[in-house]
């Protein structure tokens, strides 16, 4: 898991130093995809820390499903003239905060036992 965190930090540092502009029409898609990625990432960290069964296949398929679902709902909303990407962002953000709460509890249990 430490390699994953190092890779994430390295990716963030590289992304902040590269000057890439995203076209305005793709910003909604980029936002929901990033939130879906974060949801999957924090779900994997939660599974690792709470001793739930972490399975790489489940993680990758869940990640792909989350991205496709977020993209699909945003695409549908755009064609219907609705801002459904906001609903996607709210749901995934709620899941992220739920997972972060479970991660925090698992870390507190881990460090208070020692």
Beta strands, then each sheet from edge to edge (+ up, - down):
end
